[in-house]
């Protein structure tokens, strides 16, 4: 469903993970759609990847050090065009730091 944010990875309290690679691809459906991979703190987000219909986007290794914890975690935002049967694949790799 469009305008829906899905939590992808929220570590347990006290854990810290480093995001080392990510890939985002819309995989099914015919609607024009866009999806965002974001860091989210419960109210504000920082966009890491923005993918629109017509391909996939990836970055690996991550050009900057990005840490994910229980307070700032990884989400997928189905920003537009997602309806019934519309899907996306999100693949990420992490290293546990703490």
C-alpha positions in Angstrom: 0.0 0.0 0.0 1.3 3.5 -0.9 2.4 5.9 1.8 3.1 3.0 4.2 6.4 2.7 6.1 7.6 -0.8 6.9 10.3 -1.5 9.5 13.0 -3.6 7.9 15.5 -3.9 10.7 15.4 -2.5 14.2 18.0 -4.0 16.4 17.4 -4.9 20.1 18.1 -2.2 22.6 21.9 -1.9 23.2 22.8 -3.4 19.8 24.5 -1.4 17.1 24.9 -2.6 13.5 26.8 -1.1 10.5 25.0 -1.1 7.2 27.5 -2.4 4.6 25.4 -2.8 1.5 21.9 -2.4 0.2 19.8 -3.1 -2.9 16.2 -2.0 -3.7 14.1 -3.2 -6.6 10.4 -3.0 -7.4 9.6 -6.5 -8.6 5.9 -6.9 -9.4 2.9 -5.0 -10.7 2.3 -2.6 -13.5 1.7 0.7 -11.7 4.4 3.4 -11.8 5.7 3.4 -8.2 8.5 4.6 -6.1 10.1 3.3 -2.9 12.5 4.7 -0.4 15.1 3.0 1.9 15.4 5.2 4.9 16.9 5.6 8.4 14.0 6.5 10.7 13.9 7.6 14.4 10.1 7.3 14.9 9.3 10.7 13.6 12.0 11.9 11.0 13.7 10.0 8.3 16.9 10.3 6.2 16.7 8.9 2.7 19.4 6.4 1.7 18.0 5.1 -1.6 15.2 6.2 -3.9 14.0 3.7 -6.6 11.3 4.4 -9.2 9.8 1.8 -11.5 12.1 0.6 -14.3 15.0 -1.0 -12.6 16.9 -1.4 -9.4 19.4 0.6 -7.4 22.2 -0.6 -5.2 25.2 0.6 -3.3 27.8 -1.7 -1.9 30.0 -1.0 -0.1 28.2 1.9 1.6 30.2 5.0 0.8 29.8 6.4 4.4 29.6 4.7 7.7 25.9 4.2 8.6 25.0 2.8 11.9 21.6 1.3 12.8 20.4 0.9 16.4 17.1 0.6 18.3 16.5 4.4 18.1 17.5 5.0 14.5 16.5 2.0 12.4 16.0 0.9 8.8 12.6 1.3 7.0 11.2 0.9 3.5 8.7 3.7 2.6 6.3 2.7 -0.2 6.0 6.3 -1.2 3.7 6.0 -4.3 2.0 3.7 -6.7 2.0 0.6 -4.5 -1.4 -1.3 -4.5 -2.6 -4.8 -4.2 0.0 -7.2 -5.6 2.7 -4.5 -6.0 6.0 -5.7 -4.4 9.6 -4.7 -3.8 12.7 -6.6 -2.8 15.0 -5.0 -0.3 18.3 -6.7 0.4 20.8 -5.4 3.0 24.0 -6.6 4.6 25.2 -5.6 8.1 28.1 -6.1 10.5 27.3 -6.1 14.2 29.4 -3.5 16.0 28.0 -3.8 19.6 
